[in-house]
Amino acid sequence: MAADPLPSHFELFDLPPSFRVDTGLLELRYRELQRKLHPDRFVNAGDRERLLSVHQAAQINEAYRTLKDPLLRGRYLLELAGYAFDDEHHTTRDAAFLMEQMELREALSGVRGEDDAFGVLGGIMDRIRADLSALESQLGDQLAAGDSDAHAAAADTLVKMQFFRKLQDEAVELEVSLEDEMA
């Protein structure tokens, strides 16, 4: 007898499978599930119940982490649609985008030499946030279209989001480094 298939992350939280997720509702249902199924509630239960609780808590945490993060949520939706996203083979050939990435990296590397390093860095971080937000909106539209061309476009958008996420992480690291130097 085959085991029941695991519910999708959306089914687990009783949410429609969509890129546009009500994060408040996601948070509420996450807390409800955690209260109901957290392993601490099964301390006095049998071995099987405790093991099942640990497994369910891990599944809930993974589903929450995936649905909360737009990048992970987009990848997951492509996976649910049967689109194979492969980090090694998905790249972007968008020359304008790649040029923008190079310019932003140069700007980040020059922040330390600026008189108002924090102001310049803040401007760069604002630009990164705005570009990421625009890409998230674009990704939502592409995933809503649901056809194979839209899935390919969504994969390209995810690659671009990964570039910006990495830049965002580097900007935050630079900010922390600058703050440490000031202390």
Helices and strands as residue ranges (DSSP letters): H 9-12, H 23-37, G 39-42, H 47-68, H 70-80, H 95-109, G 111-113, H 117-145, H 148-182
